[in-house]
Amino acid sequence: MLMLATTSPNLLSVSPLPHNDNEAKSSRSSNGFFFSKPSSRTSLFSSNLDHSCAKFRVSASVAISTNSEVKDKNVKISKYCEMGNLKNAVELVCGSQKSELDLEGYCSVLELCAGLKSLQDGKRVHSVICNNGAEVDGPLGAKLVFMFVKCGDLREARRVFDQLSNGKVFLWNLMINEYAKVGNFREGILLFRKMQELGIQENSYTFSCILKCFSSLGYVREGEWVHGYLYKLGFGSDNTVGNSLMAFYFKNRRIESARKVFDELSDRDVISWNSMISAYVSNGLAGKGVEIFRQMLSFGVDVDLATVINVLMACSDGGNLSLGRALHSYAIKTCLDMDIMFCNNVLDMYSKCGDLSSATQVFGKMGQRSVVSWTSMIAGYVREGLSDEAIELFSEMERNGVSPDVYTITSILHACACNGSLKKGRDIHKYIREHGMDSSLFVCNTLMDMYAKCGSMEDAHSVFYNMPVKDIVSWNTMIGGYSKNCLPNEALKLFSEMQRKSKPDGMTIASVLPACASLAALNRGQEIHGHILRNGYFSDRYVANALVDMYVKCGVLVLARLLFDIIPIKDLISWTVIVAGYGMHGFGREAITAFNEMRKSGIKPDSISFISILYACSHSGLLDEAWRFFDSMRNEYSIVPKLEHYACMVDLLARTGNLTKAYKFINKMPIEPDATIWGSLLCGCRIHHDVKLAEKVAERVFELEPENTGYYVLLANIYAEAEKWEAVKTLRERIGRQGLKKNPGCSWIEIKGKVQIFVAGNSSHPQATKIESLLKRLRLKMKEEGYSPKMQYALIDADEMEKEVALCGHSEKLAIAFGILNLPPEKTIRVTKNLRVCGDCHEMAKFISKTSRREIVLRDSNRFHHMKDGSCSCRGFW
């Protein structure tokens, strides 16, 4: 060290330090220098020097005191932060002077703000930092960015981040990862590119973050570039990177690429195995996931809770109940069964594998139940068709104070839809509104589906038009709902609206085609067929089946068969549609051939297939064949006949004149017959004019369905055809007393895309005069050729002239006449009627087909009649 001494007023001398205190009495200052005590030679300046030394000693002591206070304040801030006392820590920061705070104090408070996600306090500290002019381009800036990110203010985090010049990779990773979390993947990618431009060295976590962004945007090429770049940098065997690459490839359905990455990992950890299992399961490859699990066990890798949960999910999706039970046993032995996530997954596994008893046991033993537990159990009941139990469990859940989430709500709405519980569904809708869940697209779509399946399209319509955002599922649900609820016009109208606002998909087409089929709207159906061809939807089996069905029900059976033949892989529905189509058109033999072809192709018929073939036999009078199919269904395929099967057999017996046999068959049925079965016999009584049996059967029908006007009208027609006018009068009075109304007969024909509707006896159509004149000329020509009107179908007590006028006013005749007047000669006349065609109209239509040389296809409520050259495909059996 050096010694300072004065030699003159303007000069200080520097001397070496004395070796000990005896050599020189000196005073050490806080700066480490020593000042010698003045001798006689320096007496001239002694007073000044004493004064200077005094001042120096005072300032040194103040500095020591101040440093101590600053240190104490920052220590206090750190202590508050360690204790989690954010309020006091922030107040201390805000109340301190600039000079009293150091970097450690700021960082401690910001760390605590981030941990507690207190954005408001974080902003207060940030304000203090800015006001104090503290240097943020360093550790403090990094802490600020971290705090804003953790508190969810990504915009402010980015503002601070952009002010920093340091190139620490963890900050870039933090920002890219946060952009990925909030779904702003493109900004994450831009940041990654900027990072590369600045030459900042990436690490494994950087690539994990950027792969998330590429994966979510479907940027496969960019992801593959990253994969190659990783190998160049030597990250190829890194587990973290490998797991991220697998997730990237699986999300983009590049399964083989993901498997290749997995196989190339030299030191796979449990996360790698779990990632592979999870990825297979999430891509619908549950079996592959189980294979990987077995390999994992063979390699001796210890499984953890995540492994068990992933494999349980595979068991749920693949219906692997035995492995699921084994995993449950393993979890009990290893005490993993105490975890609520495990319990929820094992509950879900049992539920989806159809073991509801085990699911109930697990649910009952759960000490703690989350909303997921209740939802899994409710969904299990719904899946097993136990909708009432699901609704009861939902009520119990509410009583236990557990608030349902959107998945619970959608599950219980499915239950309401399955059992037609409209009242409970409306109660759930009220809960949805009260808890603000009606903003969820998922919930609204399920709500519409529930209303549609419960038959309340008005409620479904209300939900649909109040939705701020609609997706393809919303449109499809409404269009399908209208089609299934016999509102085909509304379905077609909504489909037209959808085409202006959104692009239909295969499901839309499969939903709207039944509406065309219902209306026999061939022109509209052909337009949709064109849309199918332009968009390649025919490869969708649902669309192909719906298209075949549309042509069947529009009367173009030849085209339906051509389309059926080019379906590459035919399923049970494909075959059932064509079998039913042949039956509707009166081609029973062809229906039997198709049914046998189906069986030869290895497809096993189900209950509905047998209804179709029995129906076909019924409409072609094939009694012996029908009995063979009925017996085969019970004995060969072990299918218990339902009411629909019995109804077909009764209908066939009644049509073939075996009324007594039909009556005995009904009385011997092992299940209680419904109104449809008795109604089939009543129709047979009309065909074969058995008034006595008709009266007996009618009373049974009236007991079962006292408000169905159709059966009263049917009996009245039986009386009218037998000319029992007093009985007709009595029955009509009974109908009036009960306030019942008969649906008027109406027919329609489509010309140039416009549907023309005709109602019996209505002469308001613009071409009514022309139509009436044409029908009179045709009637006259019929008489000239020896045809006489079937007056019994006039169903009125009047003279022959009035009856003939009444017959001419039947709706199907009006529609056929309109077709002759407005369609080119080569065009087939296609008419649809809401009721069964009457005998006189049937005869007149055959005559018109012969005299006008026109093909007429008449579809009534039961079947098709193809008239050509005076003959009908029904061959008189209808």
FIKOLMAR-598517 format. One record per residue (C-alpha): x, y, z; residue in three letters. Coordinates in steps of 0.05 Angstrom, whole numbers, plus 32768, in hexadecimal, padded with zeros to 4 digits. Layout:
<atoms>
XYZAla ...
</atoms>
This chain:
<atoms>
800080008000Met 801580497FFALeu 801C8082802DMet 800A80C9801BLeu 802F81058039Ala 802D8150802DThr 806D81738017Thr 805181B47FFFSer 800E81D77FF8Pro 800781BB7FB1Asn 802881787FB8Leu 801881377FDCLeu 805081057FE5Ser 804480BB7FE2Val 806C80908012Ser 806E8045801DPro 8044802C8056Leu 806880248098Pro 80767FDC80ADHis 80517FE580EFAsn 802780148117Asp 8064802D813EAsn 808680468101Glu 804D807580F2Ala 800D80878113Lys 7FDD808680D9Ser 7F93808480CCSer 7F758052809AArg 7F3A806D8071Ser 7F0380468051Ser 7F258049800EAsn 7F6180218025Gly 7F93805B8023Phe 7FBB80728061Phe 7FC880BA8072Phe 800680CA809DSer 800080F580DBLys 801C813B80CAPro 8061814E80E5Ser 807E819380F4Ser 808F819C80ABArg 8046819A809BThr 802D81C680D3Ser 801C81FD80A2Leu 7FE481D28086Phe 7FD181AC80C6Ser 7F8E81CD80D2Ser 7F7681C2808BAsn 7F8C817B808BLeu 7F68816D80CDAsp 7F29818B80B1His 7F2E81608071Ser 7F3981208099Cys 7EFD812F80C5Ala 7ED081398088Lys 7EEA80F7806APhe 7EDB80D080AAArg 7E9380EA80ACVal 7E8480D98063Ser 7EA18094806BAla 7E75808480A6Ser 7E36809D8080Val 7E4980718045Ala 7E4F80348073Ile 7E0A80448092Ser 7DE9804E804EThr 7E05800E8031Asn 7DEC7FE9806DSer 7DA580068065Glu 7DA47FF4801AVal 7DBB7FAF8029Lys 7D877FA78061Asp 7D4E7FBE8032Lys 7D607F8D7FFBAsn 7D697F55802EVal 7D247F668048Lys 7D067F638002Ile 7D277F207FF6Ser 7D0C7F068039Lys 7CC57F1C8027Tyr 7CCC7EF97FE4Cys 7CE67EB98005Glu 7CA87EBA8033Met 7C7A7EC67FF7Gly 7C647F098013Asn 7C5C7F2D7FD1Leu 7C337F677FECLys 7C697F7E801DAsn 7CA17F717FECAla 7C7F7F9C7FB6Val 7C6E7FD37FE8Glu 7CB77FD57FFELeu 7CCF7FDA7FB6Val 7C9D80117FA5Cys 7CAF80387FE5Gly 7CFB80357FDBSer 7D2980687FBCGln 7D4F80587F7CLys 7D9080517FA1Ser 7D7380217FD5Glu 7D637FE87FA4Leu 7D927FB87F83Asp 7D8A7F867F4ALeu 7D7E7F4B7F79Glu 7D437F6F7F9AGly 7D217F7D7F58Tyr 7D2C7F377F3FCys 7D127F177F7FSer 7CD07F3D7F7CVal 7CC77F307F31Leu 7CD37EE57F3DGlu 7C9C7EE57F72Leu 7C6C7F0B7F45Cys 7C777ED77F0FAla 7C6D7E9E7F41Gly 7C2C7EBB7F5BLeu 7C177ED37F15Lys 7C0A7F187F32Ser 7C0C7F447EF4Leu 7BF47F827F18Gln 7C2E7F7F7F4BAsp 7C5F7F6E7F13Gly 7C4A7FAC7EEDLys 7C547FD77F2CArg 7C9B7FBC7F34Val 7CA87FC77EE9His 7C9180107EF2Ser 7CC3801A7F2BVal 7CFB7FFC7F01Ile 7CEB802B7EC8Cys 7CE680687EF6Asn 7D2880577F18Asn 7D4A804F7ED5Gly 7D64800A7EE7Ala 7D8A7FE57EB2Glu 7D5C7FB07E94Val 7D897F977E5CAsp 7DA27F5C7E84Gly 7D897F2E7EBCPro 7D537F617ED1Leu 7D377F637E8AGly 7D357F177E88Ala 7D0F7F167ECALys 7CDD7F497EAFLeu 7CD07F207E70Val 7CC87EE17E9BPhe 7C987F047ECAMet 7C6B7F1F7E92Phe 7C6A7EDB7E6FVal 7C577EB67EAELys 7C217EEA7EBECys 7C037EE27E79Gly 7C147F277E5CAsp 7C387F0F7E1DLeu 7C337F537DFBArg 7C597F777E33Glu 7C8B7F3D7E38Ala 7C9A7F467DEEArg 7CA27F927DF6Arg 7CD77F887E2CVal 7CF67F4E7E06Phe 7D007F797DC7Asp 7D277FAC7DF1Gln 7D5A7F787E07Leu 7D9B7F6D7DE2Ser 7DB17F2E7E06Asn 7DAF7EEE7DDFGly 7D9F7EBC7E16Lys 7D7B7E817DF6Val 7D4D7E747E31Phe 7D287EB77E26Leu 7D1D7EA77DDCTrp 7D047E627DEFAsn 7CD67E817E23Leu 7CB77EB07DF0Met 7CB07E7C7DB8Ile 7C917E4A7DE9Asn 7C5F7E7E7E03Glu 7C4A7E907DBCTyr 7C3E7E467DB0Ala 7C147E417DF0Lys 7BE67E7A7DDCVal 7BDF7E5F7D96Gly 7C067E967D73Asn 7C327E637D4FPhe 7C457E907D16Arg 7C637EC47D45Glu 7C8A7E8D7D67Gly 7CA67E787D23Ile 7CB97EC17D12Leu 7CDE7EC67D55Leu 7D037E867D46Phe 7D1A7EA07D02Arg 7D307EE27D22Lys 7D577EBA7D55Met 7D7B7E967D1DGln 7D8A7ED77CF9Glu 7DAB7EF37D38Leu 7DD57EB47D3EGly 7DBA7E9F7D82Ile 7DCB7E577D8FGln 7D8E7E2B7D98Glu 7D887DF37DCBAsn 7D5C7DB57DCFSer 7D237DDD7DEFTyr 7D237E0F7DB5Thr 7D157DD67D85Phe 7CDE7DB97DB1Ser 7CBB7DFD7DB1Cys 7CC17E0A7D67Ile 7CAA7DC47D55Leu 7C6A7DD27D7CLys 7C5E7E0E7D4FCys 7C6C7DE87D0EPhe 7C417DAE7D26Ser 7C057DD97D37Ser 7C077DFC7CF4Leu 7C127DBC7CCDGly 7C557DD57CB2Tyr 7C707D8F7CA3Val 7CA87DA67C74Arg 7CC27DD87CA6Glu 7CC07DA47CDDGly 7CE77D747CB2Glu 7D1B7DAB7CA6Trp 7D227DB37CF1Val 7D2A7D687CF7His 7D657D6A7CC6Gly 7D827DA87CE7Tyr 7D807D857D2BLeu 7DAA7D4B7D10Tyr 7DDE7D7D7CF5Lys 7DE27D9E7D3ALeu 7DEA7D5A7D5DGly 7DA67D597D80Phe 7D907D197D5DGly 7D957CED7D9ASer 7D7A7D207DCCAsp 7D3C7D047DEFAsn 7D1A7D487DF7Thr 7D227D587DAEVal 7D0F7D117D99Gly 7CCF7D147DC2Asn 7CBD7D577DA2Ser 7CCB7D3B7D5CLeu 7C9E7CFF7D6AMet 7C667D2D7D82Ala 7C6F7D587D43Phe 7C6B7D1D7D13Tyr 7C307CFD7D37Phe 7C087D3D7D37Lys 7C117D417CECAsn 7C017CF77CE4Arg 7C477CE57CCDArg 7C467CA67CF7Ile 7C807C827CD6Glu 7CAD7CBF7CDCSer 7C9D7CC37D27Ala 7CAC7C797D30Arg 7CEF7C827D0CLys 7D037CBA7D3CVal 7CEF7C8D7D77Phe 7D177C527D5DAsp 7D557C7E7D52Glu 7D567C987D9ALeu 7D927C767DBASer 7D7D7C817E03Asp 7D327C837E07Arg 7D167C9B7E4AAsp 7CD17C8D7E65Val 7CB87CCE7E46Ile 7CCD7CB57E01Ser 7CA67C757E0BTrp 7C6A7C9A7E27Asn 7C6C7CCB7DEDSer 7C6A7C937DBBMet 7C317C6F7DDEIle 7C097CAF7DE6Ser 7C157CC37D9DAla 7BFC7C817D82Tyr 7BBE7C847DAFVal 7BAE7CCC7D9CSer 7BB27CB97D52Asn 7B807C817D5AGly 7BB47C497D5ALeu 7BA67C2C7D9FAla 7BC17BE77D8BGly 7C047C057D77Lys 7C077C2A7DB9Gly 7BFE7BE97DDEVal 7C367BC97DB4Glu 7C667C017DC9Ile 7C527BF67E12Phe 7C637BAC7E0CArg 7CA77BBE7DEEGln 7CB27BEF7E26Met 7CA77BB87E59Leu 7CD57B877E34Ser 7D0D7BBC7E36Phe 7D047BC17E81Gly 7CF07C0B7E81Val 7CCC7C1F7EC1Asp 7C867C367EB4Val 7C6A7C737ED6Asp 7C257C907EE1Leu 7C267CB17E9CAla 7C357C6D7E7CThr 7BFB7C4B7E9FVal 7BCB7C847E8DIle 7BE07C837E43Asn 7BD77C377E3FVal 7B947C3C7E62Leu 7B7F7C6D7E2BMet 7B957C3A7DF7Ala 7B6B7C057E1ACys 7B307C347E1ASer 7B367C427DCFAsp 7B457BFB7DBCGly 7B147BD97DEBGly 7B4D7BB17E0CAsn 7B2B7BA17E4DLeu 7B5B7B6A7E64Ser 7B987B977E5FLeu 7B727BCF7E80Gly 7B627BA27EBBArg 7BAB7B8C7EC0Ala 7BC17BD57EC2Leu 7B8D7BE37EF8His 7BA97BAA7F22Ser 7BF17BC37F17Tyr 7BDC7C097F2CAla 7BBC7BF07F6CIle 7BFC7BC97F7ELys 7C297C057F70Thr 7BF97C367F93Cys 7BED7C5E7F53Leu 7BA27C547F5CAsp 7BA07C8D7F8EMet 7BAC7CC07F56Asp 7B6B7CE07F3FIle 7B837CE47EF7Met 7B907C997EF7Phe 7B4C7C8B7F16Cys 7B2A7CB57EE1Asn 7B4E7C907EA9Asn 7B407C4B7EC5Val 7AF77C5F7ECELeu 7AF57C777E86Asp 7B167C367E6EMet 7AE37C097E90Tyr 7AAB7C357E77Ser 7AC27C347E2ELys 7AD07BE97E31Cys 7A897BDD7E45Gly 7A987BC67E8CAsp 7A6A7BF77EAFLeu 7A687BCD7EEESer 7AB47BD67EF9Ser 7AAF7C1F7EE7Ala 7A797C287F1CThr 7AA57C057F50Gln 7AE07C327F40Val 7AB37C6F7F43Phe 7A967C5A7F86Gly 7ADB7C4F7FA6Lys 7AF87C927F8FMet 7B067CBC7FCDGly 7B0A7CFA7FA3Gln 7AE17D057F64Arg 7AEE7D3B7F32Ser 7ABF7D547EFCVal 7AE47D247ECDVal 7AD17CE97EF9Ser 7A877CFB7EF7Trp 7A897D097EACThr 7AAB7CC67E9CSer 7A757CA27EC3Met 7A3C7CC87EA2Ile 7A5A7CBC7E5DAla 7A607C727E6EGly 7A167C6D7E7ETyr 7A057C927E3EVal 7A327C637E16Arg 7A0E7C277E32Glu 79CA7C457E21Gly 79B97C527E6BLeu 79A47C9A7E60Ser 79767C9D7E9CAsp 79AF7C877ECAGlu 79DC7CBB7EAAAla 79AA7CF27EB8Ile 79A17CDB7F00Glu 79ED7CDA7F0ALeu 79F07D217EEFPhe 79BC7D377F22Ser 79E57D157F59Glu 7A237D3A7F40Met 79FF7D7C7F47Glu 79E87D6A7F8EArg 7A317D5C7FA0Asn 7A437DA37F8BGly 7A6E7D8E7F50Val 7A697DC17F18Ser 7A647DA07ED3Pro 7A937DB47E9BAsp 7A857DB57E51Val 7A947D6A7E4ATyr 7A637D597E82Thr 7A2E7D857E61Ile 7A387D657E1CThr 7A357D1F7E3BSer 79F47D2D7E5FIle 79D77D4D7E20Leu 79E87D0C7DFBHis 79C17CE77E31Ala 79857D147E27Cys 798A7D0A7DDCAla 798C7CBE7DE2Cys 794E7CB77E0DAsn 79287CF27DF0Gly 79287D187E32Ser 79167D5C7E15Leu 79027D7A7E59Lys 79457D687E7ALys 79697D807E3CGly 79477DC47E42Arg 795C7DC77E8BAsp 79A47DBB7E77Ile 799D7DF17E42His 79867E217E78Lys 79C47E0E7EA2Tyr 79F07E1A7E65Ile 79D47E617E5CArg 79D97E727EA5Glu 7A237E5D7EA8His 7A397E7C7E67Gly 7A477E3A7E45Met 7A1F7E4D7E07Asp 7A5D7E6E7DEBSer 7A7C7E297DE2Ser 7A757E107D9BLeu 7A7B7DC87DB4Phe 7A427DD17DE5Val 7A147DF47DB3Cys 7A1E7DBD7D7FAsn 7A0D7D877DB2Thr 79D17DB07DC9Leu 79B67DB47D82Met 79C27D697D79Asp 799A7D5B7DB9Met 795F7D867DA2Tyr 79617D667D5DAla 79607D207D79Lys 79287D337DA9Cys 79007D4D7D6DGly 79017D967D81Ser 791E7DB77D43Met 79027DFB7D59Glu 79307DFA7D96Asp 796A7DE17D6BAla 795C7E1A7D39His 795D7E4D7D72Ser 79A17E347D8BVal 79BD7E337D44Phe 79AA7E7A7D32Tyr 79C27E977D74Asn 7A087E797D6CMet 7A3B7EAF7D5EPro 7A697E7E7D3AVal 7A547E3F7D15Lys 7A817E077CFCAsp 7A737DCE7CCCIle 7A587DA37D05Val 7A247DD97D15Ser 7A097DDA7CCDTrp 7A0B7D8E7CC7Asn 79E67D847D09Thr 79AD7DB27CF3Met 79A87D967CACIle 79A97D4F7CC6Gly 79767D617CFCGly 79467D7D7CC9Tyr 794E7D3F7C9DSer 79427D0E7CD6Lys 79067D357CF1Asn 78E17D327CAECys 78EF7D7B7C9DLeu 79117D717C5APro 79007DB67C3EAsn 79217DD87C79Glu 795E7DAA7C71Ala 79667DBE7C27Leu 795B7E077C36Lys 79917E077C6CLeu 79BF7DE17C3EPhe 79B87E187C0ASer 79C77E4C7C40Glu 7A047E257C56Met 7A207E237C0FGln 7A217E6F7C10Arg 7A457E737C53Lys 7A6F7E347C5BSer 7A897DF87C35Lys 7A627DB77C3EPro 7A887D777C4EAsp 7A787D2E7C46Gly 7A4D7D2D7C85Met 7A247D687C6BThr 7A167D437C2AIle 7A047D037C50Ala 79D47D2C7C7BSer 79B17D527C42Val 79A87D197C11Leu 79717CF87C3DPro 794A7D3A7C36Ala 794C7D327BEACys 79387CEA7BF2Ala 78FD7CFC7C20Ser 78E27D2F7BEELeu 78F57D057BB1Ala 79187D457B9BAla 79407D257B62Leu 79597D657B43Asn 79757D7E7B85Arg 79937D3A7B92Gly 79B57D3A7B4FGln 79D37D7F7B5EGlu 79EF7D637B9EIle 7A087D267B79His 7A307D567B4CGly 7A4D7D777B8BHis 7A627D337BA4Ile 7A867D237B63Leu 7AA97D677B60Arg 7AC37D607BA8Asn 7AD27D167BA8Gly 7AA27D047BE0Tyr 7A8A7CC27BC1Phe 7AC57C9F7BE2Ser 7AA27CAF7C25Asp 7A777C727C31Arg 7A437C9A7C57Tyr 7A3B7CC87C1CVal 7A397C8E7BEAAla 7A037C697C12Asn 79DA7CA97C19Ala 79DF7CB67BCELeu 79C87C707BBCVal 798E7C787BEDAsp 797B7CBB7BCFMet 79767C9E7B88Tyr 794F7C637BA3Val 791B7C907BC4Lys 79197CBF7B88Cys 79047C847B5DGly 79447C7C7B35Val 79547C357B49Leu 79807C267B0DVal 79B07C5F7B1ELeu 79AE7C4C7B67Ala 79C57C067B55Arg 79FD7C217B27Leu 7A177C4C7B60Leu 7A117C137B91Phe 7A3C7BE77B64Asp 7A757C197B62Ile 7A7A7C217BAEIle 7ABF7C027BB9Pro 7AB27BE57BFEIle 7A697BD87C0ELys 7A547BD57C57Asp 7A147BBB7C77Leu 79F17BFE7C6CIle 7A027BFD7C21Ser 79E27BB97C18Trp 79A67BCA7C44Thr 79987C087C1AVal 79967BE27BD9Ile 796D7BA97BF6Val 793A7BDB7C11Ala 793C7C007BCFGly 79287BC37BA8Tyr 78F17BB67BDBGly 78D57BFD7BD5Met 78D27BF67B89His 78AE7BB27B8BGly 78EA7B887B75Phe 78E87B547BABGly 79107B1F7B85Arg 79487B507B77Glu 79487B647BC1Ala 79517B1B7BD4Ile 798A7B137BA2Thr 79AD7B507BC0Ala 79A27B377C07Phe 79C27AF47BF5Asn 79FC7B177BD3Glu 7A087B3E7C13Met 7A0C7AFE7C3CArg 7A3B7ADE7C09Lys 7A697B1B7C0ESer 7A727B0C7C58Gly 7A477B437C74Ile 7A197B2C7CABLys 79D37B487CA8Pro 79B87B6D7CE5Asp 79727B7B7CFFSer 79677BB57CCEIle 797F7B8C7C92Ser 79497B587CA2Phe 79147B8E7CA7Ile 79287BA47C60Ser 79247B5F7C42Ile 78E27B4E7C65Leu 78C67B917C4DTyr 78DC7B7F7C06Ala 78BA7B3C7C0ACys 787C7B5D7C26Ser 78777B8E7BEBHis 78807B577BB8Ser 78537B227BD8Gly 788C7AF17BE5Leu 786D7ACE7C21Leu 78977A8E7C22Asp 78D87AB37C19Glu 78C57AE37C51Ala 78B97AA97C81Trp 78FE7A8C7C70Arg 79207ACE7C7FPhe 78F87AD67CBFPhe 790D7A917CD8Asp 79557A9C7CC1Ser 79597ADC7CE8Met 79457AB97D28Arg 79687A767D20Asn 79A67A847CF6Glu 79B77ACB7D0ETyr 79987AC97D54Ser 79757B0C7D48Ile 79377B147D73Val 78FF7B307D48Pro 78E77B757D59Lys 78A57B977D4CLeu 78BD7BAE7D07Glu 78CA7B657CF2His 78867B4E7D0ATyr 78667B8A7CE7Ala 78857B737CA4Cys 786A7B2D7CADMet 78257B457CC0Val 78257B757C85Asp 78387B3C7C56Leu 78037B0D7C71Leu 77CF7B437C6CAla 77E27B587C25Arg 77DF7B107C0DThr 77997B087C29Gly 77AD7ADD7C65Asn 77867B0A7C95Leu 77747AD47CC7Thr 77BC7ABA7CC9Lys 77D47B017CD4Ala 77A37B0B7D0DTyr 77B97ACA7D2FLys 78037ADB7D23Phe 77F97B1D7D48Ile 77D87AFC7D83Asn 78117ACA7D89Lys 78487AFE7D88Met 78787AFA7DC3Pro 78797B467DC8Ile 783E7B767DCEGlu 78287B8C7D88Pro 78267BD77D7CAsp 77F77C017D51Ala 78237BF87D13Thr 78197BAD7D14Ile 77CE7BB27D1DTrp 77CD7BE97CE9Gly 77EE7BBA7CB6Ser 77B67B897CC0Leu 77837BC17CBALeu 77A27BD47C76Cys 779A7B8B7C61Gly 77527B8D7C75Cys 77477BC87C46Arg 776B7BA57C0CIle 77417B667C15His 77017B8A7C2BHis 76F97B667C6EAsp 76CE7B987C93Val 76BF7B6B7CCFLys 77087B5D7CDFLeu 77197BA67CD1Ala 76E97BBD7D08Glu 77087B8C7D38Lys 774F7BA17D28Val 773E7BEB7D26Ala 77287BEC7D6FGlu 776C7BCF7D83Arg 778F7C057D5BVal 77647C3D7D78Phe 77767C257DBFGlu 77C17C297DB0Leu 77C17C6A7D88Glu 777F7C907D96Pro 77997CD07D76Glu 77B37CB37D34Asn 77827CCD7D01Thr 779D7C9F7CCAGly 777F7C607CE8Tyr 773A7C817CEFTyr 773E7C977CA6Val 77547C517C91Leu 77177C317CB3Leu 76EA7C687C95Ala 77057C567C50Asn 76F87C0C7C5CIle 76AF7C1F7C6DTyr 76AB7C4D7C30Ala 76C47C197C00Glu 76907BE97C1DAla 765D7C227C15Glu 764C7C217C60Lys 763E7C6B7C61Trp 761E7C6D7CA6Glu 765C7C4D7CC4Ala 76877C817C9EVal 765C7CB97CBBLys 76607C9E7D02Thr 76AC7C967CFDLeu 76B57CDC7CE1Arg 768B7CF87D1AGlu 76B87CD47D4BArg 76F57CF27D2AIle 76D47D377D30Gly 76C37D2D7D7AArg 770B7D1A7D89Gln 77257D577D64Gly 774E7D2E7D34Leu 77617D487CEFLys 77707D207CB1Lys 77B07D2F7C8BAsn 779A7D457C45Pro 77B67D1C7C0CGly 77EB7D437BE7Cys 781B7D347BAESer 78567D5A7B91Trp 78807D5A7B53Ile 78C47D7C7B47Glu 78CE7DA07B05Ile 790C7DCA7AF6Lys 79207DC97B40Gly 78DD7DE57B57Lys 78AC7DB97B7EVal 78627DBE7B6BGln 78327DA67BA2Ile 77EB7D8E7B96Phe 77B67D827BCBVal 77797D567BBFAla 773C7D7F7BA8Gly 77647DC07BA5Asn 775B7DE77B64Ser 77867E247B75Ser 77C27E117B4AHis 77D07E427B11Pro 77C87E097ADFGln 778B7DEA7B01Ala 775E7DF47AC4Thr 778F7DD27A94Lys 779A7D997AC5Ile 774F7D8E7ACFGlu 77447D8F7A83Ser 777C7D5C7A77Leu 77627D2D7AADLeu 771B7D307A8FLys 77367D1E7A4AArg 775E7CE47A67Leu 77237CCB7A8FArg 76F77CCC7A51Leu 772C7CA77A2ALys 77317C727A62Met 76E57C667A5CLys 76EA7C607A11Glu 771E7C297A19Glu 76F57C047A4CGly 77137C1D7A8DTyr 76E07C2F7AC2Ser 76EF7C5C7AFEPro 76F77C387B41Lys 76C07C5E7B65Met 76CC7C3D7BA8Gln 770A7C697BAFTyr 76E17CA87BACAla 76CF7C9B7BF5Leu 76917CC77BF3Ile 76477CB87BF6Asp 76327CD77BB4Ala 761C7CC77B6DAsp 764C7CAC7B39Glu 765A7CF07B1AMet 766E7D107B5CGlu 76997CD57B6DLys 76BD7CDA7B2AGlu 76C97D257B35Val 76E57D157B7AAla 77147CE07B5DLeu 772E7D127B29Cys 77427D417B61Gly 77727D0F7B83His 77B67D307B8CSer 77E07CFC7B67Glu 77B57D037B28Lys 77BE7D4F7B2BLeu 780A7D487B31Ala 780F7D167AF8Ile 77E57D437ACBAla 78117D7E7ADCPhe 784E7D547AC9Gly 78317D427A85Ile 78227D8C7A77Leu 78667DA67A8CAsn 789B7D717A7FLeu 78BA7D5E7A3CPro 789F7D1C7A1FPro 78DE7CF57A2DGlu 78E07D097A77Lys 78C97CD87AADThr 78907CF47AD8Ile 78A37CEC7B21Arg 786C7CF87B55Val 786E7CEF7BA0Thr 78327CE87BCELys 782E7CEE7C1AAsn 77F97CB77C1FLeu 77ED7C757BFEArg 77D77C7B7BB5Val 778E7C6A7BAACys 77797C327B7BGly 77577C5F7B48Asp 77957C8C7B43Cys 77C07C4E7B3BHis 77967C367B01Glu 77947C7A7AE0Met 77DF7C837AE6Ala 77EA7C407AC3Lys 77BB7C567A8CPhe 77DE7C9A7A83Ile 78227C777A7ESer 78057C4D7A45Lys 77E07C847A1EThr 78157CBA7A26Ser 78507C8A7A1FArg 786E7CA97A5DArg 78907C877A97Glu 78707C9A7AD9Ile 78917C8D7B1DVal 78607C967B56Leu 787A7C927B9DArg 78477C8D7BD5Asp 784F7C857C20Ser 785D7C3A7C18Asn 78827C2D7BD8Arg 78927C3E7B8FPhe 78667C327B52His 788B7C327B0FHis 78577C397AD8Met 786A7C2C7A90Lys 78417C167A54Asp 78047C0B7A80Gly 78277BDD7AB3Ser 78407BEA7AFACys 787C7BCD7B1ESer 78507BBB7B59Cys 782C7B877B2DArg 77EB7B977B52Gly 78097B847B96Phe 78067BC37BC0Trp 
</atoms>
